[in-house]
Amino acid sequence: MEVLYFAWVRERIGLPRETVETGAATVRELVEELRAREDRYEAAFADLSALRVALDQELRDFDAPLEGVREVAFFPPMTGG
């Protein structure tokens, strides 16, 4: 699946996107796999309350299933102005 990173998540990881092979059943399990990779992923996903996730461009929560998902995007909450 394609994993996209936006704003400071992208800055901490150093990539805008990557293709990930995963056995994770939920977003939370995917995050745990990513965090175990390297310190830069650990830093990016240290506080999940500061992140939002979209699955195939629909906002979801971290317990959402990944079955059939083609794209996962992580980004900080947006603010209006």
C-alpha positions in Angstrom: 0.0 0.0 0.0 1.1 3.6 -0.5 1.8 5.5 2.7 1.8 9.3 2.4 3.3 11.8 5.0 2.4 15.5 5.2 3.7 18.6 7.0 5.9 17.9 10.0 5.3 14.1 9.7 7.0 14.2 6.3 9.8 16.4 7.7 10.5 14.0 10.6 10.5 10.9 8.4 12.3 12.5 5.5 10.0 11.1 2.8 6.7 12.3 1.2 5.5 8.8 0.4 6.6 5.2 0.3 5.2 1.8 -0.6 4.9 -0.5 2.4 4.4 -4.2 2.6 2.5 -4.9 5.8 0.6 -7.6 7.6 -1.1 -5.0 9.9 -4.9 -5.4 10.3 -5.5 -1.9 11.5 -3.9 1.6 11.2 -2.6 1.3 14.8 -0.8 -1.9 13.9 0.7 -0.3 10.8 1.9 2.6 13.0 3.6 0.1 15.4 5.4 -1.6 12.5 6.6 1.8 11.2 7.7 2.9 14.7 9.8 -0.2 15.0 11.7 0.6 11.8 13.9 3.6 12.9 14.1 6.4 15.3 12.7 8.9 12.7 9.5 6.9 12.5 9.3 6.7 16.3 9.7 10.5 16.5 7.0 11.1 13.8 4.5 8.7 15.5 5.4 9.4 19.2 2.0 11.2 19.9 -0.9 9.8 17.9 -3.2 12.4 19.4 -1.3 15.0 17.4 -2.0 13.1 14.1 -4.9 12.4 11.8 -5.2 9.5 9.3 -7.0 9.1 6.0 -7.6 5.8 4.3 -8.2 6.1 0.6 -8.8 9.9 1.2 -11.4 9.4 3.9 -10.7 10.5 7.5 -10.7 7.5 9.8 -9.4 6.6 13.3 -6.4 4.6 14.2 -8.5 1.4 14.9 -9.8 1.4 11.4 -9.2 -1.8 9.4 -6.7 -1.8 6.5 -8.3 -4.6 4.5 -8.7 -3.4 0.9 -7.0 0.0 1.6 -4.7 1.2 -1.2 -3.5 4.5 0.4 -2.9 5.6 4.0 -2.1 9.3 4.7 -0.8 10.7 8.0 -1.0 14.4 8.8 -1.4 16.9 11.6 -4.8 18.3 12.4 -5.8 21.2 10.1 -6.7 24.6 11.5 -8.9 27.2 9.9 -8.2 30.8 9.6 
